[in-house]
């Protein structure tokens, strides 16, 4: 590939070349793909038989040239027949996509190889986006679409997606393109600095070793990740510890504001305005959703109005029952559920999270169509401070009809020794594995249908994962899967305590979610962008939307920093609206969701397979048979606690009965996927190892992971 790019870039274009490479490398880049990639650069590529023992000759020639004639003009994609053009776009994009995504993973996970660097991350991203921003490819696409009588239905669908995708990336303004490169460079530097930031809190000295601190006034700095700080703040019984953790989280904002974020906001906005958008938020929303900022906030403003009375009532109830101090940001989470979190903890052992995810998804009829997945679940220094899932290899149906399975990586930041880590890790695992299931099942004729950037809708991507992680809160799910290390199920009395302690306050999570898009909207509308103005804005939005400062300071939200995730959070809000609407649909149709084997096939057919060929609102209505609204979510939040308890108690009893009769869960776990459990560069367990077949291979891999965690984090 490098030789092809080099030859194609030379003014005096060589007529031919020979590449010799080792036979062992051949499976990594099949001849058919190399041939198609050569066509993009105007070369014919042929792979010769084995010569010189273990080596291969790849002969590269310019068509029509024999010997030392003058250089032939490079053939363009517009001269290709429709399917040749589609194949060329698919193959070259696939290569560029993988190069960038591998850099993304390597840098975010702080892997040891020198292959990974922020410089290479920026370079590969620019190469991929330059490919997508080709005016020539867009023009060719439109010419071909103007001749639809010569196209198949599949080619029309594919070319329309090409047109949407290329239009998202093409910047006709040279100034805007220059600003885009500047943004990428600032983001890279900021991310590198953020990875090296040492986070933590000044805790009472004995709090470094114990959950509850003594009355000492001495403090010592304890290094904790952002996830560790939030977790400690939710469960520690000492208010001084909780407050110190909150102050540690606030320092993230101070850091990013002095390490490039101010300049990044200015440059992003200037670029968007150069392209004719109101601002950067309007640019990002329009690119991904197909509608602008004003339309989006008509939806969000209505949800904000409908839930404000619920938020005010919840804060008043908390203050009346727990005292005014309960509304301090470092106290709210603990006083709502801190003690219950500690009681629940034994029933969600971290080491069982992977097995419970696999069993649950398998029972739902979810499969991954031959995918490979790396799970990096443990927290460590310099690791990116947020869970995510991405796809170095998108799933797609090749031109010859063969299936290309996906390769997915996903990560969380678990500390198995921390109280509540098992439940947090499990929820994150269900969430990110939901993303992976979605993108593994996209069955369309181009990798551009199954990549997560524009024009893929943000709420479309998040709906799938949030629907599946919502199951962890269901009494029926907990009855079957939440067990302590002695195999005893979570008792109903503890579920009841949890519901009573959290249901009246769930609206506060909605308001916390809403605060992020309201902040980013206001951020990119600021006229005077300074560090001080941004800090004041963040605090003001928290107070206006959440009723007071939030337990997670807005400037600690990692989505703000990267191009891929910035102006993204509204997707979680729209997705959560769709989650409740989807839950209502399945309950009305089937009567239950947990372990319902029709859930996976229904989602795969109606939501996952089309990829981004359809708009989010169309997909939601197509599945649920209703236009998207927040009605189901608001109804759930408004539900009387006693009514909710009765419904959950009945579902718990129905779920416990068969489990008690059989004595255990079914061992038939078939996800149709290779799973590798890793910790950075270390491979902990791999379903490809061993001689077991099917479900036994997955469960044996889970057992290896369980043994590893118990040995490493033995108390």
Secondary structure, 3 states (H helix, E strand, C coil): CHHHHHHHHCCCCCCEEEEEEEHHHHHHCCHHHHHHHHHHCCEEEEEEEEECCCEEEEEEEECCCCCCCCCCCCCCHHHCCHHHHHHHHHHHHHHHHHHHHHHHHHHHCCCCCCCCCHHHHHHHHHHHHHHHCCHHHHHHHHHHHCCHHHCCHHHHHHHHHHHHHHHHHCCCCHHHHHHHHHHHHHHHHHHHHHHHCCCEEEEEHHHHCCCCCCCCCCEEEEECCHHHHHHHHHHCCCHHHHHHHHHHHHHHHHHHHCCCHHHHHHHHHHHHHHCCCCCHHHHHHHHHHCCCHHHHHHHHHHHHHHHHHHHHHHHHHHHHHHCHHHHCHHHHHHHHHHHHHHHHHCCECHHHHHHHHHHHHHHCCCCCCCEEEEEEEECCCCCCCCCEEEEEECCEECCCCCEECCEEEEEEEECCCCCCHHHHHHHHHHHHHHHHHHHHCCCCCCHHHHCCCCCCCHHHHHHHHHHHHHHHHCHHHHHHHCECCCCCECCHHHHHHHHHHHHHHHHHHHHHHHHHHHHHHHHCCCCCCCHHHHHHHHHHHHHHHHCCCCCCCHHHCHHHCCCCCCCCCHHHHHHHHHHHHHHHHHHHHHCCCCCCCHHHHHHHHHHHCCHHHCCHHHHHHHHHCCCCCCHHHHHHHHCCHHHHHHHHHHHHHHHHHHHHHHCCCCCCCCCCEEEEEEECCEEEEECCCCCCCHHHHHHHHHHHHHHHHHHHCCC
